[in-house]
Amino acid sequence: MSDKRRATRPLWAVYGEKTLEWVIRVAGVSAIIFVVAIFFFVFREAAPMLVNKDFSLKEFLFSPEWYPTSMSNVRYGTLALTVGTFSVTILAMVIAVPFGLGGAIFISEFCGHKTKETLKIVIELLAAIPSVVWGFIGLTVMSKIIMKVTGAPVGVNMLNGAIILALMSVPIIVSIGEDALKAVPDSYREAGLALGATQWQLVYRVLLPAAKNGLLAAVLLGVGRAVGETMAVLMATGHAVHIPEGILDSVRTLTANIAAELGEAPAGSPHYRVLFMTGVLLFSITFVVNLTADLVVRGIRKKG
Amino acid sequence: MSSSTTPALPPVLPPVEAIPPEMRFVETDLVRTKLKRQKIAKAVFGTMSVAMILPLLLIIGYLVERAWPSLSLEFLIDVPRAGMKEGGIWPALIGTIYLVFISLAVSAPIGIMAAIYLNEYAKDNWFNRIINLAVINLAGVPSIVHALFGLGAFVYAANLGYSIISASLTLAIMTLPVIIASTREALASVPMSFREACWNVGATRWQTIKAIVLPNSISGILTGVILQVSRAAGETAPIMFTGVVFYKAVERGTLLPYYLNEQCMALSMHLYTLSTQVPDVKESLPFATAVVLLASVLMVNASAIALRVYLRSRKKW
């Protein structure tokens, strides 16, 4: 074949393509860069605190006394905040998990095609409501309802925060739980139906065991969202830094604490640095939760 | 050609009465229980689905009702007055638009390219599994940690100061993982055979992406990006320490009131401020702000969903 007949591309196109592919590769790695950068920059602001004489890691993790601006005796214990975060999260999950999984089962197995599509769209819209609007709902609507129903003197408390968080995490649990149920092969359903099982027997005996991991991952991602949620709990849980004694106590979470105090802490002060340290703690907690969720999901993929 | 013999029709079943009772299918107690349980289960799960949606609709209705006295065009284009106790939300509205567009201008190209890499170039090896893990973890980082990162990295380390640009970059990193995920899904929905056909006529990888993969998935990619508009507009925590302030004086109705190195107001932050920091604010004002924020977010989302449904119905494969 002569050179004239061979299709050639101009040099700039060849090199342009090579460059572009490199840019794409760099962008591909960006997620790793950003995760590392987030840890690095947050830790960099927090690190000087580790050598501060008033700070001990043991006190930071296990003492409930949080007096970061005290003149005479500063104490940086975050136990009350950690307990606050987990108690609100657990209460939220107690409310959200049955509803979320029930909704997922209904959407995936019990309703017709039209209802299914409608419900999925509504759930997607619910997931889009901004957290500050949820916080506002907690502050104005939910607090009044709680005061009326329970007779509590203050409406912004742990129960309020938990209900708001539950409403926020239900859409996530529903949509991921529904995916997990959808991932169960139809042959399982057909085999069950052929044996004369009702839909409920099918769900209870076949689908729940088969989709167990996916549903667990859905719950874990709901937990991840609840732990990391800031504005809603800031506005809905009240502001007392103490270990809660009942569900009508007001609490403060790790996230809300940072949001509430960072504005008042002068840059570079011990208070400011200890708030970044809280950020490192929070990052670590959600990292573990998300990693576990991912490993659980991967578990199903390998089996399936 | 060969007139095939039609298969004999199955014999018509005799009427039920003709079958002797001991040979009929009888509804035993077991069957009755199982059907009853089926009914109960369906009712319970149905109620649960309604129970998570209905209260919300009522709440939204309540918000609109309380907001009604303040809702008007004037409310949108007026500036806050009398120490934010009265007036409108113009500076916050424009600030939010600034933040959303700048952050998406940064995160959309990076996110789309990252997704192209992960879906079209990456092989299934340990390195790319780590990238996947990083994307998942980035999506799970709490918004307040993003705020700390933005403060440490953009405001101080990069010396951008408390500014629109710092806040937008922080938002960009927050929306990045979701854009990567949605774009990947759109790319993965293009059948492999399309790519193979293109490779077979001698196209390079990038030519295939440009000519086949992107045109066939652009609608899905766009929907994913649009959905992030609403997410970026609603976020508060990441921007409240990186460049958004309680109040900034702005002329009424000016279209471009901010420079990029200035601080700005934002709708989400404005709602937080009005409902927690301003004493004696006019009753309906925070409600109206909440309704405007909610309505804009839901409208953007609904249009993205409508676009997706429309495009899915036109899909040829």
Boltz contact constraints between the chains, C-beta under 6 A:
constraints:
  - contact:
      token1: [A, 17]
      token2: [B, 206]
      max_distance: 6.0
  - contact:
      token1: [A, 24]
      token2: [B, 113]
      max_distance: 6.0
  - contact:
      token1: [A, 24]
      token2: [B, 116]
      max_distance: 6.0
  - contact:
      token1: [A, 24]
      token2: [B, 117]
      max_distance: 6.0
  - contact:
      token1: [A, 25]
      token2: [B, 117]
      max_distance: 6.0
  - contact:
      token1: [A, 27]
      token2: [B, 110]
      max_distance: 6.0
  - contact:
      token1: [A, 27]
      token2: [B, 113]
      max_distance: 6.0
  - contact:
      token1: [A, 27]
      token2: [B, 114]
      max_distance: 6.0
  - contact:
      token1: [A, 28]
      token2: [B, 114]
      max_distance: 6.0
  - contact:
      token1: [A, 28]
      token2: [B, 117]
      max_distance: 6.0
  - contact:
      token1: [A, 28]
      token2: [B, 118]
      max_distance: 6.0
  - contact:
      token1: [A, 30]
      token2: [B, 110]
      max_distance: 6.0
  - contact:
      token1: [A, 30]
      token2: [B, 114]
      max_distance: 6.0
  - contact:
      token1: [A, 31]
      token2: [B, 131]
      max_distance: 6.0
  - contact:
      token1: [A, 31]
      token2: [B, 134]
      max_distance: 6.0
  - contact:
      token1: [A, 31]
      token2: [B, 135]
      max_distance: 6.0
  - contact:
      token1: [A, 31]
      token2: [B, 138]
      max_distance: 6.0
  - contact:
      token1: [A, 32]
      token2: [B, 131]
      max_distance: 6.0
  - contact:
      token1: [A, 32]
      token2: [B, 134]
      max_distance: 6.0
  - contact:
      token1: [A, 34]
      token2: [B, 138]
      max_distance: 6.0
  - contact:
      token1: [A, 34]
      token2: [B, 173]
      max_distance: 6.0
  - contact:
      token1: [A, 35]
      token2: [B, 134]
      max_distance: 6.0
  - contact:
      token1: [A, 35]
      token2: [B, 137]
      max_distance: 6.0
  - contact:
      token1: [A, 35]
      token2: [B, 138]
      max_distance: 6.0
  - contact:
      token1: [A, 38]
      token2: [B, 149]
      max_distance: 6.0
  - contact:
      token1: [A, 41]
      token2: [B, 149]
      max_distance: 6.0
  - contact:
      token1: [A, 41]
      token2: [B, 152]
      max_distance: 6.0
  - contact:
      token1: [A, 41]
      token2: [B, 153]
      max_distance: 6.0
  - contact:
      token1: [A, 42]
      token2: [B, 148]
      max_distance: 6.0
  - contact:
      token1: [A, 42]
      token2: [B, 149]
      max_distance: 6.0
  - contact:
      token1: [A, 42]
      token2: [B, 152]
      max_distance: 6.0
  - contact:
      token1: [A, 45]
      token2: [B, 152]
      max_distance: 6.0
  - contact:
      token1: [A, 99]
      token2: [B, 48]
      max_distance: 6.0
  - contact:
      token1: [A, 99]
      token2: [B, 52]
      max_distance: 6.0
  - contact:
      token1: [A, 102]
      token2: [B, 45]
      max_distance: 6.0
  - contact:
      token1: [A, 102]
      token2: [B, 48]
      max_distance: 6.0
  - contact:
      token1: [A, 103]
      token2: [B, 48]
      max_distance: 6.0
  - contact:
      token1: [A, 103]
      token2: [B, 49]
      max_distance: 6.0
  - contact:
      token1: [A, 105]
      token2: [B, 45]
      max_distance: 6.0
  - contact:
      token1: [A, 106]
      token2: [B, 45]
      max_distance: 6.0
  - contact:
      token1: [A, 106]
      token2: [B, 46]
      max_distance: 6.0
  - contact:
      token1: [A, 106]
      token2: [B, 49]
      max_distance: 6.0
  - contact:
      token1: [A, 110]
      token2: [B, 42]
      max_distance: 6.0
  - contact:
      token1: [A, 110]
      token2: [B, 45]
      max_distance: 6.0
  - contact:
      token1: [A, 121]
      token2: [B, 305]
      max_distance: 6.0
  - contact:
      token1: [A, 122]
      token2: [B, 53]
      max_distance: 6.0
  - contact:
      token1: [A, 125]
      token2: [B, 298]
      max_distance: 6.0
  - contact:
      token1: [A, 125]
      token2: [B, 301]
      max_distance: 6.0
  - contact:
      token1: [A, 128]
      token2: [B, 230]
      max_distance: 6.0
  - contact:
      token1: [A, 128]
      token2: [B, 297]
      max_distance: 6.0
  - contact:
      token1: [A, 128]
      token2: [B, 301]
      max_distance: 6.0
  - contact:
      token1: [A, 130]
      token2: [B, 234]
      max_distance: 6.0
  - contact:
      token1: [A, 130]
      token2: [B, 268]
      max_distance: 6.0
  - contact:
      token1: [A, 130]
      token2: [B, 297]
      max_distance: 6.0
  - contact:
      token1: [A, 132]
      token2: [B, 236]
      max_distance: 6.0
  - contact:
      token1: [A, 132]
      token2: [B, 268]
      max_distance: 6.0
  - contact:
      token1: [A, 132]
      token2: [B, 271]
      max_distance: 6.0
  - contact:
      token1: [A, 132]
      token2: [B, 272]
      max_distance: 6.0
  - contact:
      token1: [A, 133]
      token2: [B, 290]
      max_distance: 6.0
  - contact:
      token1: [A, 133]
      token2: [B, 294]
      max_distance: 6.0
  - contact:
      token1: [A, 136]
      token2: [B, 271]
      max_distance: 6.0
  - contact:
      token1: [A, 136]
      token2: [B, 275]
      max_distance: 6.0
  - contact:
      token1: [A, 136]
      token2: [B, 290]
      max_distance: 6.0
  - contact:
      token1: [A, 137]
      token2: [B, 59]
      max_distance: 6.0
  - contact:
      token1: [A, 139]
      token2: [B, 275]
      max_distance: 6.0
  - contact:
      token1: [A, 141]
      token2: [B, 59]
      max_distance: 6.0
  - contact:
      token1: [A, 170]
      token2: [B, 52]
      max_distance: 6.0
  - contact:
      token1: [A, 198]
      token2: [B, 34]
      max_distance: 6.0
  - contact:
      token1: [A, 198]
      token2: [B, 38]
      max_distance: 6.0
  - contact:
      token1: [A, 199]
      token2: [B, 38]
      max_distance: 6.0
  - contact:
      token1: [A, 200]
      token2: [B, 37]
      max_distance: 6.0
  - contact:
      token1: [A, 200]
      token2: [B, 38]
      max_distance: 6.0
  - contact:
      token1: [A, 200]
      token2: [B, 41]
      max_distance: 6.0
  - contact:
      token1: [A, 224]
      token2: [B, 140]
      max_distance: 6.0
  - contact:
      token1: [A, 228]
      token2: [B, 142]
      max_distance: 6.0
  - contact:
      token1: [A, 230]
      token2: [B, 143]
      max_distance: 6.0
  - contact:
      token1: [A, 230]
      token2: [B, 144]
      max_distance: 6.0
  - contact:
      token1: [A, 230]
      token2: [B, 237]
      max_distance: 6.0
  - contact:
      token1: [A, 231]
      token2: [B, 236]
      max_distance: 6.0
  - contact:
      token1: [A, 231]
      token2: [B, 237]
      max_distance: 6.0
  - contact:
      token1: [A, 255]
      token2: [B, 142]
      max_distance: 6.0
  - contact:
      token1: [A, 255]
      token2: [B, 144]
      max_distance: 6.0
  - contact:
      token1: [A, 258]
      token2: [B, 144]
      max_distance: 6.0
  - contact:
      token1: [A, 259]
      token2: [B, 144]
      max_distance: 6.0
  - contact:
      token1: [A, 259]
      token2: [B, 237]
      max_distance: 6.0
  - contact:
      token1: [A, 262]
      token2: [B, 241]
      max_distance: 6.0
  - contact:
      token1: [A, 276]
      token2: [B, 148]
      max_distance: 6.0
  - contact:
      token1: [A, 279]
      token2: [B, 145]
      max_distance: 6.0
  - contact:
      token1: [A, 279]
      token2: [B, 148]
      max_distance: 6.0
  - contact:
      token1: [A, 282]
      token2: [B, 142]
      max_distance: 6.0
  - contact:
      token1: [A, 282]
      token2: [B, 145]
      max_distance: 6.0
  - contact:
      token1: [A, 283]
      token2: [B, 145]
      max_distance: 6.0
  - contact:
      token1: [A, 286]
      token2: [B, 140]
      max_distance: 6.0
  - contact:
      token1: [A, 286]
      token2: [B, 142]
      max_distance: 6.0
  - contact:
      token1: [A, 287]
      token2: [B, 137]
      max_distance: 6.0
  - contact:
      token1: [A, 290]
      token2: [B, 136]
      max_distance: 6.0
  - contact:
      token1: [A, 290]
      token2: [B, 137]
      max_distance: 6.0
  - contact:
      token1: [A, 290]
      token2: [B, 140]
      max_distance: 6.0
  - contact:
      token1: [A, 294]
      token2: [B, 136]
      max_distance: 6.0
